[in-house]
Every structure is written in C-alpha cells, then in structure tokens.
Amino acid sequence: MSSPKEPSGGPGAATPSPGRSADPITAVPVRYPERWVAAGAILVLAAMFVHMLFTNDAFNWPFMWDNMFSPPVVRGVWITLSATVLSMVIGVVLGVLLAIMRLSGNPVLVTVSWLYTWFFRGVPRLVLAVLFGNLAILYSTVAIGLPFDNYWMPVLGLEGDARFFEIDARTLLSGYTAGLLALSLSEGAYMAEIIRAGLQSVDKGQTEAAQALGMSRSKVLSRITLPQAMRVVIPPTGNETIAMLKDTALLAYVPVTIELFYQLQAVGTRSYQIFPMLVAACLWYLAITSVLMVGQYFIERRFSRSERGVRDRIVGGTH
C-alpha cells in the first residue's frame, strides 16, 4: 500500500519507472455544461409562468377566491365527493361479485359476468349517464311484484295486479340517482377486471395450503386470497377513484345542477368570468385528488401489513 509521500513508482523506487510520470495525478470531475443550460432554461420558463400567474388579469384572483368558497360551490364539492365515494363503493362490491363469477366453474355465471363487463366497458360513461337520465322514457312507473302478472292473472280469472309497490320513475330516477347508477355500474365492470387480475396473482399453493388446513372456500377467499390480492388491486383502484372523481363532472349532462363543475360554470357564465372559474375547478379537483392520494398511501400500508400476517398464518399453520 503506497502513501502520498512515497514516489509514484512504489516503495523503494528511487526513480520513476520508465513510461510513468512522477507528478501526482489531479482528478478533474467531468463537467456537464448542457445540464446547467437546461436547468437555467427551465428556471427562466418557471419564472415566466409564475410572473404570468400574478400579472395576467384574466385570472382575476380576487374574484376567483371570493366565489370559490361560496355556499353553492362548497355544496357542489360535497355532492362530487359523495358521488365519487358511493360510485366506488358500489363499483368495488360489483367488481368483487363479477370477478368471483368470472372465476367460478359455472358457465352461466361466467357468461353473465363476461357480458356485463363487455357492455359497460364498451359504452362511454357520458353516453351511459345520458341514457340512464332518460330511462323514464321506457317506464313511467317502477313496480315490485310478481312478474308477468298482466298475462297469467287474466288466465287464472283474477282481477287487479300482483304488484306490491309502485313509484313514479321520474321520482325514483332523479338526475343524481341516474348519474350515480351510470357511474357505479360502469365502474363495476372495470373493477371486475382489476380484482380478477388480483385474485389470479395469488399463488395457488397458498389456497391449497389453507384448504389442507381445513378452511372452507369462503374463508379461504375472505382471509387468504382477497387480503393478498389487495396488494395488486389497491394501486389501480386508486387510479380508478381519481378517474371517478373527474368523471363526476359528467353528471352535469344528466343534468345534476348541484354538482361542483356545474356550479362553477354557472358562476362563470353569470358573471362573464369563465376562465377564473375554470381555474377554480382545477384547484378543487387537485385538492381532492391530493387527499385521495394520501388515503391511498395509508390503505396500501395497511394491506401490506395484512399480507405479511396472512403469510405468517400460512407458514405457522394456524387460522
């Protein structure tokens, strides 16, 4: 091992070896001037953007802040949040059922699940929202009772009908309900594919090990397969939740006049300040998306612990 004071030729070398310099080597780091040029250009562009935000009168920040938190807009935020949460809850429940049906050995259930997924993935959500908003054209009333009562009751010589409950279709299918149905049923088709992929990602050996321990199929599904599938399911479900938050703007076409985007558009149209209200819509959706992403982080961490617990139970042979 050579010291800094030793000659470059090594210990005991009185003279440098032929072809080697006696001067110490000075390392010069590689410089990347293009990086500095790119960073400078980006900083200049960022400064221009910030300058534009504060100097362009089209933003009209005071007007936007005054109307962004007005009672109708805040109510629209809650309507948007409720539509997002309810649509995702219904969609996830439907997705689990459809995925289990698709993976079952029953050909009828497999076919029904496939047809449902095919239809709701094929039709755009905007078309579905408008379609469900006009379902009252098909039925003036929605009734619960025995089917085909208008055919078999006259044959049996009976009068009246076999309906126990009736309600006007326009009352039942309000704009909010119709839009919620369209979004949740569509989401169920997408979640079915996501959950099916998650269930298929679980090693079959773990299911067989759990069954060898005497666990029933329902218990294997709820305690072994689903918790491990959640690790694969949660990230795309987070994406679907954020996409659903943005798709709630489609409710304006049903129409749902209390929805967030509709309210902001209404304020902008009345006051001829459309652009500031569009910026307010962007800020609201970004704020809600940030909260949802924080929730996704904690849910992922929670199910990561659950997955480790499931593996420990399988390895330990207890349940």
Disulfide bonds with the S-S distance in Angstrom:
none
